[in-house]
Amino acid sequence: MKCLAIADLFINAAMMESGLKALRDNGIEVEVREWSHGSVEKLQEDNLRVEQEGAEAVALPEALLSGNG
């Protein structure tokens, strides 16, 4: 089984790695990628759109989806 975890300005990659250690310890392949935003305000705008309009409301960067970047 695999888990793709998306870190951001609120929950950074180190926090994700630490928080998901139990999954790794149980044999799950965990990959942490970072969703970059210019500011916390821009991140919050995207978070709010997803909460109000659903997961398809915000297009994720191709590099985030492909793991290149």
Chimera marker file (.cmm) of the C-alpha trace (Angstrom):
<marker_set name="trace">
<marker id="1" x="0.000" y="0.000" z="0.000" r="1" g="1" b="0" radius="0.5"/>
<marker id="2" x="1.129" y="3.554" z="-0.695" r="1" g="1" b="0" radius="0.5"/>
<marker id="3" x="0.363" y="6.890" z="0.943" r="1" g="1" b="0" radius="0.5"/>
<marker id="4" x="0.945" y="10.250" z="-0.732" r="1" g="1" b="0" radius="0.5"/>
<marker id="5" x="1.072" y="13.000" z="1.895" r="1" g="1" b="0" radius="0.5"/>
<marker id="6" x="0.975" y="16.654" z="0.877" r="1" g="1" b="0" radius="0.5"/>
<marker id="7" x="2.894" y="19.029" z="3.140" r="1" g="1" b="0" radius="0.5"/>
<marker id="8" x="2.329" y="22.783" z="3.060" r="1" g="1" b="0" radius="0.5"/>
<marker id="9" x="2.998" y="25.974" z="5.017" r="1" g="1" b="0" radius="0.5"/>
<marker id="10" x="0.790" y="24.787" z="7.916" r="1" g="1" b="0" radius="0.5"/>
<marker id="11" x="2.036" y="21.198" z="8.167" r="1" g="1" b="0" radius="0.5"/>
<marker id="12" x="5.576" y="20.986" z="6.836" r="1" g="1" b="0" radius="0.5"/>
<marker id="13" x="7.373" y="17.942" z="5.450" r="1" g="1" b="0" radius="0.5"/>
<marker id="14" x="9.194" y="17.192" z="8.715" r="1" g="1" b="0" radius="0.5"/>
<marker id="15" x="5.892" y="17.181" z="10.620" r="1" g="1" b="0" radius="0.5"/>
<marker id="16" x="4.355" y="14.884" z="7.990" r="1" g="1" b="0" radius="0.5"/>
<marker id="17" x="7.320" y="12.505" z="8.153" r="1" g="1" b="0" radius="0.5"/>
<marker id="18" x="7.070" y="12.349" z="11.935" r="1" g="1" b="0" radius="0.5"/>
<marker id="19" x="3.294" y="12.003" z="11.992" r="1" g="1" b="0" radius="0.5"/>
<marker id="20" x="3.257" y="9.227" z="9.404" r="1" g="1" b="0" radius="0.5"/>
<marker id="21" x="6.060" y="7.170" z="10.935" r="1" g="1" b="0" radius="0.5"/>
<marker id="22" x="3.592" y="4.571" z="12.218" r="1" g="1" b="0" radius="0.5"/>
<marker id="23" x="2.440" y="3.913" z="8.653" r="1" g="1" b="0" radius="0.5"/>
<marker id="24" x="6.021" y="3.335" z="7.519" r="1" g="1" b="0" radius="0.5"/>
<marker id="25" x="6.639" y="1.117" z="10.531" r="1" g="1" b="0" radius="0.5"/>
<marker id="26" x="3.708" y="-1.003" z="9.365" r="1" g="1" b="0" radius="0.5"/>
<marker id="27" x="5.030" y="-1.462" z="5.845" r="1" g="1" b="0" radius="0.5"/>
<marker id="28" x="3.185" y="1.307" z="4.041" r="1" g="1" b="0" radius="0.5"/>
<marker id="29" x="5.208" y="3.229" z="1.477" r="1" g="1" b="0" radius="0.5"/>
<marker id="30" x="4.895" y="6.915" z="2.390" r="1" g="1" b="0" radius="0.5"/>
<marker id="31" x="5.910" y="9.713" z="0.038" r="1" g="1" b="0" radius="0.5"/>
<marker id="32" x="5.763" y="13.304" z="1.262" r="1" g="1" b="0" radius="0.5"/>
<marker id="33" x="5.570" y="16.108" z="-1.305" r="1" g="1" b="0" radius="0.5"/>
<marker id="34" x="5.295" y="19.843" z="-0.678" r="1" g="1" b="0" radius="0.5"/>
<marker id="35" x="2.542" y="22.086" z="-2.032" r="1" g="1" b="0" radius="0.5"/>
<marker id="36" x="4.179" y="25.501" z="-2.296" r="1" g="1" b="0" radius="0.5"/>
<marker id="37" x="2.316" y="28.767" z="-1.877" r="1" g="1" b="0" radius="0.5"/>
<marker id="38" x="3.683" y="32.292" z="-1.837" r="1" g="1" b="0" radius="0.5"/>
<marker id="39" x="2.092" y="33.002" z="1.524" r="1" g="1" b="0" radius="0.5"/>
<marker id="40" x="-0.082" y="31.508" z="4.225" r="1" g="1" b="0" radius="0.5"/>
<marker id="41" x="-2.912" y="33.689" z="2.908" r="1" g="1" b="0" radius="0.5"/>
<marker id="42" x="-2.678" y="32.105" z="-0.568" r="1" g="1" b="0" radius="0.5"/>
<marker id="43" x="-2.662" y="28.640" z="0.986" r="1" g="1" b="0" radius="0.5"/>
<marker id="44" x="-5.704" y="29.510" z="3.087" r="1" g="1" b="0" radius="0.5"/>
<marker id="45" x="-7.539" y="30.759" z="-0.021" r="1" g="1" b="0" radius="0.5"/>
<marker id="46" x="-6.967" y="27.387" z="-1.707" r="1" g="1" b="0" radius="0.5"/>
<marker id="47" x="-7.955" y="25.480" z="1.441" r="1" g="1" b="0" radius="0.5"/>
<marker id="48" x="-11.177" y="27.479" z="1.722" r="1" g="1" b="0" radius="0.5"/>
<marker id="49" x="-12.055" y="26.866" z="-1.941" r="1" g="1" b="0" radius="0.5"/>
<marker id="50" x="-11.579" y="23.120" z="-1.473" r="1" g="1" b="0" radius="0.5"/>
<marker id="51" x="-13.712" y="23.153" z="1.690" r="1" g="1" b="0" radius="0.5"/>
<marker id="52" x="-16.513" y="25.143" z="0.047" r="1" g="1" b="0" radius="0.5"/>
<marker id="53" x="-16.429" y="23.860" z="-3.541" r="1" g="1" b="0" radius="0.5"/>
<marker id="54" x="-14.873" y="20.395" z="-3.295" r="1" g="1" b="0" radius="0.5"/>
<marker id="55" x="-11.572" y="18.772" z="-4.189" r="1" g="1" b="0" radius="0.5"/>
<marker id="56" x="-11.770" y="19.709" z="-7.877" r="1" g="1" b="0" radius="0.5"/>
<marker id="57" x="-12.015" y="23.457" z="-7.131" r="1" g="1" b="0" radius="0.5"/>
<marker id="58" x="-8.240" y="23.899" z="-7.017" r="1" g="1" b="0" radius="0.5"/>
<marker id="59" x="-5.938" y="22.556" z="-9.698" r="1" g="1" b="0" radius="0.5"/>
<marker id="60" x="-2.803" y="21.083" z="-8.174" r="1" g="1" b="0" radius="0.5"/>
<marker id="61" x="0.528" y="21.829" z="-9.841" r="1" g="1" b="0" radius="0.5"/>
<marker id="62" x="1.606" y="19.072" z="-12.237" r="1" g="1" b="0" radius="0.5"/>
<marker id="63" x="4.957" y="18.814" z="-10.434" r="1" g="1" b="0" radius="0.5"/>
<marker id="64" x="3.116" y="17.976" z="-7.215" r="1" g="1" b="0" radius="0.5"/>
<marker id="65" x="1.124" y="15.240" z="-8.909" r="1" g="1" b="0" radius="0.5"/>
<marker id="66" x="4.032" y="13.765" z="-10.847" r="1" g="1" b="0" radius="0.5"/>
<marker id="67" x="6.642" y="14.123" z="-8.133" r="1" g="1" b="0" radius="0.5"/>
<marker id="68" x="8.911" y="16.176" z="-10.390" r="1" g="1" b="0" radius="0.5"/>
<marker id="69" x="9.830" y="19.446" z="-8.859" r="1" g="1" b="0" radius="0.5"/>
<link id1="1" id2="2" r="1" g="1" b="0" radius="0.2"/>
<link id1="2" id2="3" r="1" g="1" b="0" radius="0.2"/>
<link id1="3" id2="4" r="1" g="1" b="0" radius="0.2"/>
<link id1="4" id2="5" r="1" g="1" b="0" radius="0.2"/>
<link id1="5" id2="6" r="1" g="1" b="0" radius="0.2"/>
<link id1="6" id2="7" r="1" g="1" b="0" radius="0.2"/>
<link id1="7" id2="8" r="1" g="1" b="0" radius="0.2"/>
<link id1="8" id2="9" r="1" g="1" b="0" radius="0.2"/>
<link id1="9" id2="10" r="1" g="1" b="0" radius="0.2"/>
<link id1="10" id2="11" r="1" g="1" b="0" radius="0.2"/>
<link id1="11" id2="12" r="1" g="1" b="0" radius="0.2"/>
<link id1="12" id2="13" r="1" g="1" b="0" radius="0.2"/>
<link id1="13" id2="14" r="1" g="1" b="0" radius="0.2"/>
<link id1="14" id2="15" r="1" g="1" b="0" radius="0.2"/>
<link id1="15" id2="16" r="1" g="1" b="0" radius="0.2"/>
<link id1="16" id2="17" r="1" g="1" b="0" radius="0.2"/>
<link id1="17" id2="18" r="1" g="1" b="0" radius="0.2"/>
<link id1="18" id2="19" r="1" g="1" b="0" radius="0.2"/>
<link id1="19" id2="20" r="1" g="1" b="0" radius="0.2"/>
<link id1="20" id2="21" r="1" g="1" b="0" radius="0.2"/>
<link id1="21" id2="22" r="1" g="1" b="0" radius="0.2"/>
<link id1="22" id2="23" r="1" g="1" b="0" radius="0.2"/>
<link id1="23" id2="24" r="1" g="1" b="0" radius="0.2"/>
<link id1="24" id2="25" r="1" g="1" b="0" radius="0.2"/>
<link id1="25" id2="26" r="1" g="1" b="0" radius="0.2"/>
<link id1="26" id2="27" r="1" g="1" b="0" radius="0.2"/>
<link id1="27" id2="28" r="1" g="1" b="0" radius="0.2"/>
<link id1="28" id2="29" r="1" g="1" b="0" radius="0.2"/>
<link id1="29" id2="30" r="1" g="1" b="0" radius="0.2"/>
<link id1="30" id2="31" r="1" g="1" b="0" radius="0.2"/>
<link id1="31" id2="32" r="1" g="1" b="0" radius="0.2"/>
<link id1="32" id2="33" r="1" g="1" b="0" radius="0.2"/>
<link id1="33" id2="34" r="1" g="1" b="0" radius="0.2"/>
<link id1="34" id2="35" r="1" g="1" b="0" radius="0.2"/>
<link id1="35" id2="36" r="1" g="1" b="0" radius="0.2"/>
<link id1="36" id2="37" r="1" g="1" b="0" radius="0.2"/>
<link id1="37" id2="38" r="1" g="1" b="0" radius="0.2"/>
<link id1="38" id2="39" r="1" g="1" b="0" radius="0.2"/>
<link id1="39" id2="40" r="1" g="1" b="0" radius="0.2"/>
<link id1="40" id2="41" r="1" g="1" b="0" radius="0.2"/>
<link id1="41" id2="42" r="1" g="1" b="0" radius="0.2"/>
<link id1="42" id2="43" r="1" g="1" b="0" radius="0.2"/>
<link id1="43" id2="44" r="1" g="1" b="0" radius="0.2"/>
<link id1="44" id2="45" r="1" g="1" b="0" radius="0.2"/>
<link id1="45" id2="46" r="1" g="1" b="0" radius="0.2"/>
<link id1="46" id2="47" r="1" g="1" b="0" radius="0.2"/>
<link id1="47" id2="48" r="1" g="1" b="0" radius="0.2"/>
<link id1="48" id2="49" r="1" g="1" b="0" radius="0.2"/>
<link id1="49" id2="50" r="1" g="1" b="0" radius="0.2"/>
<link id1="50" id2="51" r="1" g="1" b="0" radius="0.2"/>
<link id1="51" id2="52" r="1" g="1" b="0" radius="0.2"/>
<link id1="52" id2="53" r="1" g="1" b="0" radius="0.2"/>
<link id1="53" id2="54" r="1" g="1" b="0" radius="0.2"/>
<link id1="54" id2="55" r="1" g="1" b="0" radius="0.2"/>
<link id1="55" id2="56" r="1" g="1" b="0" radius="0.2"/>
<link id1="56" id2="57" r="1" g="1" b="0" radius="0.2"/>
<link id1="57" id2="58" r="1" g="1" b="0" radius="0.2"/>
<link id1="58" id2="59" r="1" g="1" b="0" radius="0.2"/>
<link id1="59" id2="60" r="1" g="1" b="0" radius="0.2"/>
<link id1="60" id2="61" r="1" g="1" b="0" radius="0.2"/>
<link id1="61" id2="62" r="1" g="1" b="0" radius="0.2"/>
<link id1="62" id2="63" r="1" g="1" b="0" radius="0.2"/>
<link id1="63" id2="64" r="1" g="1" b="0" radius="0.2"/>
<link id1="64" id2="65" r="1" g="1" b="0" radius="0.2"/>
<link id1="65" id2="66" r="1" g="1" b="0" radius="0.2"/>
<link id1="66" id2="67" r="1" g="1" b="0" radius="0.2"/>
<link id1="67" id2="68" r="1" g="1" b="0" radius="0.2"/>
<link id1="68" id2="69" r="1" g="1" b="0" radius="0.2"/>
</marker_set>
